[in-house]
Amino acid sequence: MVIDFSTYYDLPRNVDSFFEELWRPSTLSQRRISYPPVNISEGEDEIVVMSEIPGMDTEDIELTLNEKSLVIRGTKKNEVGNYYRQERPTGSFQRIISLNVPVRAEAIKASMKDGVLRVVLPKAKESHPLTIAIDAQ
């Protein structure tokens, strides 16, 4: 008599994936994929954050600068209709971008064109490297 135990070898992995699927968040702000998607670039004098938020008015987006982070927050309104399939995300969202350098809060500029939010954060003077002269003795 031969007993095949091969189906039990993957049991721990199958149980783990079952519980992962069970606890998977379903709301937009808690999904694994971050929304809205951002591109962050850093130059010598500024940090530029670009985020795709199509179909939203600037009045529905809130930008907040904390000590070390930029927060993009908003609510994408639910589109009324009888849908067969609805893949475009709706609901509240929040994205926190950590800043690793001090910025000049009074000089920050934000604009939105064609569904792309662009935030320019000028770096503070103290974030620029300082060259120190070495005296020869």
Disulfide bonds with the S-S distance in Angstrom:
none
